[in-house]
């Protein structure tokens, strides 16, 4: 079975391909099919993921999977949330993982409340008009470190300290990260839903 991944993020593609391998599903990046990015006008992960999945399915004619994920910082009332990918741009930095981490550490410099959660919402549709999208959510709570730690992963992994692991996501192997991460949780839920409903 071929499923279009409604993302051009290579890090996400690699993680999801590894996790979806047991299903024998081939994930195709939408950009490789000439499909542009969908609009993401909503304020919740689930609404944006659904919009992205429907967009990819409509333009590919294939089932589609979309992930909307982000960092929710307690001290910021849950923000940056759905704006995570563009977090640095509101502080004059270019969009990017390194600048996002820098901006976050600068904004949290004087804060003692460093609790945060990484959230991943996966939505899968059989077609653009699928009335019963599959929805899976994963969430990992932790704390934002005061400086980056580790060389692996992407996004906010170097500053997301996970108490259960005793380190940041960037300090563990891909296998360990996938076993504990927000995307790992949502992917395992989604695998179960696809097996139950689609196969």
N, C-alpha and C positions, 0 to 999 in steps of 0.2 A: 504494500500500500504506500502511495506517495502522499505526503502532506506538505503543504507550503507553510514555511515558517514566516510569519508576518513580522520580520525584523531583518535588519542588515547588520546587526551586531554579531561579529564573528565569535566573540566570547560566549554569548548566549547560544549560538548555533552549536559550538563545540560541546558545551555542557549538555544541551538537550539531546544532541545526537547520541552521546554516550549513554544517557539515561533511557532513551527510547529504543536502543539497540535490541533489548529482549523481545520487543514486539515485532521486529522485522520491518519496521517502518522506516522509509527513506524520507528524511527531512530536506526540503529544497528551500534555499534562501530566496525570498521574493525578488531581491535585486538581480539574482541570476536568471530570473524569468522576465526581467524588464519591468517589474512592477514597482512603482514609486511608493513612498511612505504615505500612510493614511493620515488624515487629520485626527488629532487627539484633543478634542475640545472639552472633555469632561473632567470632573474633579475627583473621580474615583477610579481605582485601578480596574475594577471589573467593567465599567462602561467603556474605558479606553481600549482594553483588551478585546472586548466584543467588537468595537468599531474596526479595530485593526484586522481581526480575523475575518469579518464579513468583507472588508475591502480586498484582502488577499484572495479569498474564495471567489469573489465576483470577477476579479481580473485574471484568475488562473483557471477557473472551472474545476478546481480540485478542492478537497477538504483543506482546511487551514487551521493553524495553531498560532495563537498570539500570546505573548507574555507581556504583562505590564507590571513592572516591578519598581521598587523604590525604597528609599530610606525614610523612616518616620522617626523624627527626633522629638522626644517628650518635651524638652524645653522650648521647642518651636511650635507647640500645639499640633504635632504630627507632620509638620513640613520638613523637608521639601516634598515628600509624597510623590504625586504624579509629575512634579516638575524636577525630579531628581537628576535626570540626564542634562538638564540645562541650568542646574543650580549655580554654577560659577558665573554664568553670564549676567546675573543680576548684580554682581559685584565688579563688573568691568573686565572679567577674565574671558578668554575664549572657551567654547564648549570643549570639555575633555575630562577624562578620569583624573589626571593629575591636578588640573585646576579646580575640579570639584572638591577633591580632598583638601587642597590648600585653603579654599574659601571656607569650607566647613570648619576646619581647625581654627582659622582666624575668627570666625563668628562665635565659636564656642570657647575661645581662649579664657575668658573670665568666668565661665560657668562651671559649677560643681555638679549640677544634675546632668549627667552624660548618658542617661538611659536612651536607648534607641532600638528600633526594630527594623529588620529588613523583611520586606513583604514581596511575595511573588504571586500574582494572579494569572493563571493560565486559562484560556478559553479556546475551545475547539468547536468548529462548525463543519458539518458535512457539505454545506453549500451556503451561499451568501444569504439565503432566506431561511435557513434552518431554524425552526421554531423552538428547538430544544438544544441550545448550546450546552456543551459540557463545561463545567466551571470547577476549578480546583485552586485552593489557596494554601500557601505555605507562609509561615512567619517564624522568624528567629529573633529573640530578644537578646540584647547585650548592652554594651557601653562603647562610647566613642573614646578611643585612646587619645592621648595628648600629642602623639606623633605617629607617623606611619611605621608599621612593623611587618616585615615579610616581603617576599618577592613574587608570590604566586597570585593567581586570580586577577580580577579587574574591578573597576568601579570603586566602591568604598571598602573593598575587602581589607586593605592595609590598615584601616582604622576601626574596623568592626570587631571588637573583642567579644568573644563568645565564652561565657563562664563555663559551660559544659565541656569546652575544649581546652580552656586555660590559655588561649592565645587568639590571635586574629585569624580570619579566614585566609589571609595572605601568607600565613605561616604554616599552613597544612597542605598536604598533597591534594590533587584534584579529587581523588577517590574519597578522601576523608571529608573534604568540603561537600561533595555531592551527597554524602551520607547524612550530613547534618544541616545543610543550607536550606534557606527558604525555597529556592528553586528545586532543590532535591525533594523537599516535602511535596510541593505542588506537582512535580513531575510524577512521583509515585502515585499520588491520588489520580492524576490524569491517566496514567497507564491502566489503572484499575477500571476507570470509567470507560475508556476506549475498548478494553477487552470485553467488558460487560455489555456495552450498548452498540458497538460498531462491528465487532468481529464475530 
